[in-house]
Amino acid sequence: MKKILTMVLCLMASTTISAQNVTPKGLYRMTKLSYENGKADHIPEFAQYKYCSDTIPFTVMVSRDVEKELIVQFRQDEPHPYSFTGDVAVGIDGHGTRIFDCEENGFKLKWYNTVRPGSEAIFPMNEFITETYVRDGIPSTIKRMFEMLEMKNLKSKHRFSGSWTLVGAMSEVDGMPVILKQTVSVSKIYGEKEVVMVVSPSASIAQAIVYYHPLDVKSEANIIEGKNDCKIEWKNKDCFILSFNPGDGTTIKELWKRSGLRQPLQTVFGTHEPVFELKIPSTF
């Protein structure tokens, strides 16, 4: 009987340790900041999220969230994915990032602050700060945005469904049509009733800005993205011109081509869509 009890206790301990070794993956919401020396926890005044992928983790900062319209910005946290460390010293000086209390529904991240000299009350210098993350309580718009970035559940009744890239703005020079190539990467992902636009100024995910808007497909020639009433001219099944008035009396015309997000973003979100690139000869 004593041997059986010992085996049961060992199995329970093994199961608990295994549950705490779960590698954080996917989207989480930050609930609080905890400190050393018995200092009271701080509940953040603003919404902040963490996305953990197989390649890197990054922070998701919300800059606008009203009437089903959402704007967030990404900030890369580490050059490598998070993995369980336990609440023990990490790195040569012991100040490396610690990932612990890892379970299916959340985890804790502890970091040593030497780089954020802001509010001493929230970010005390030269001390460990623990961030607690959970899966619950994430708004449906945030969840849907990341579901679309992962190219999940995009099946719809209209032909816009899927991912597209902005080739450039349409204009004219001496009566001849020209395409003004963008200096930043701009992509869209259409779902049934929503559209996500990703503006990425660099090859990495750092500083990427993502817009989430409701979508109303009136017809193949007319859609409403957020507040923009857009006219559509299809050139073929994988290419269309989108025109809209931004509110200043002018008309903006854009050429869109079916394409996946730029490769660094696809690597993060685990997608494998073909990528279109406009080739311009170096001698042009």
C-alpha positions, 0 to 999 in steps of 0.5 A, spaced: 500 500 500 505 504 501 509 503 495 502 504 491 501 511 495 508 513 493 507 511 486 501 516 486 504 521 489 510 521 484 505 521 478 502 527 481 508 531 482 510 529 475 504 531 472 504 538 475 511 539 473 509 537 466 503 542 466 508 548 468 513 546 462 508 548 457 511 552 452 507 559 451 504 559 444 499 564 441 495 570 444 495 572 451 493 578 455 497 581 461 493 582 467 498 585 472 505 587 474 508 584 480 514 586 484 519 584 489 520 586 497 512 586 498 510 592 493 503 591 491 501 589 484 500 594 479 494 593 474 495 596 467 491 602 465 491 600 458 490 593 454 496 590 452 497 583 449 503 578 448 503 573 442 508 567 442 510 564 436 515 558 434 520 563 432 519 570 436 515 573 442 512 580 441 508 585 445 501 587 442 500 595 444 493 597 442 492 604 440 485 605 438 479 600 439 472 603 438 466 601 434 469 594 432 475 598 429 482 596 432 489 599 431 495 595 434 502 596 433 507 590 434 514 590 438 519 585 438 521 582 445 526 577 444 530 574 438 528 567 439 522 564 442 520 563 449 521 557 453 520 554 460 526 556 465 523 556 471 523 562 476 531 561 477 537 565 475 538 565 467 544 568 464 551 569 466 549 575 471 542 571 473 538 577 470 536 574 463 528 573 462 525 568 466 519 564 463 515 560 469 508 558 472 507 555 464 500 552 464 495 552 458 491 558 460 497 562 462 504 564 464 509 569 468 515 572 465 520 576 469 525 581 467 530 585 470 529 592 469 535 596 467 532 599 460 526 603 462 527 609 467 520 611 466 515 611 472 519 609 478 512 606 481 511 602 475 518 600 472 523 601 478 530 600 476 535 595 477 529 590 480 525 584 477 518 585 475 514 580 473 508 580 468 502 575 469 499 573 462 492 569 461 488 567 455 481 569 458 478 576 457 481 577 450 476 581 446 473 578 440 476 583 435 483 582 438 482 574 437 479 575 430 485 579 428 490 574 430 485 568 427 486 572 420 493 573 421 494 566 422 489 565 415 484 561 419 477 561 418 477 565 412 472 562 408 467 566 405 461 567 399 465 573 396 471 573 391 475 578 396 477 572 401 484 571 403 490 575 402 492 581 398 498 586 397 498 593 395 502 594 388 502 601 388 497 607 387 495 609 380 496 615 377 497 619 371 503 622 367 502 626 361 495 622 360 499 615 361 497 611 367 503 609 372 503 605 378 507 609 384 510 603 388 510 604 395 516 605 400 512 600 405 509 594 405 501 594 405 497 588 405 490 586 407 486 580 409 479 579 407 474 575 411 467 574 411 465 581 414 472 584 416 478 586 413 485 586 416 490 591 413 498 590 415 503 596 414 510 594 415 516 599 414 521 594 415 523 586 413 522 584 420 515 584 425 518 590 429 513 596 428 508 593 424 501 596 425 495 592 424 488 595 422 482 591 423 475 594 420 468 591 419 467 589 412 461 590 408 461 587 401 455 590 397 457 587 390 463 585 386 464 592 384 462 595 391 465 594 398 465 598 404 471 598 409 470 601 415 468 608 413 471 608 406 466 606 400 470 603 395 469 602 388 472 595 385 474 594 378 477 587 377 483 586 372 483 579 373 481 574 378 487 575 382 488 583 381 483 589 382 483 596 382 480 599 389 478 607 389 475 611 394 474 618 397 478 619 403 473 625 405 477 631 402 474 631 395 480 627 392 480 620 389 485 615 391 486 609 386 490 603 388 492 596 385 491 590 389 494 583 387 493 577 391 499 575 395 501 572 402 504 577 407 511 578 406 515 572 408 518 574 415 510 575 418 508 569 415 514 565 418 511 568 425 504 566 424 506 560 421 502 561 414 505 559 407 501 563 402 505 565 395 508 572 395 507 577 389 513 582 388 513 587 383 520 586 379 523 593 377 529 592 373 535 596 376 537 600 370 530 603 370 
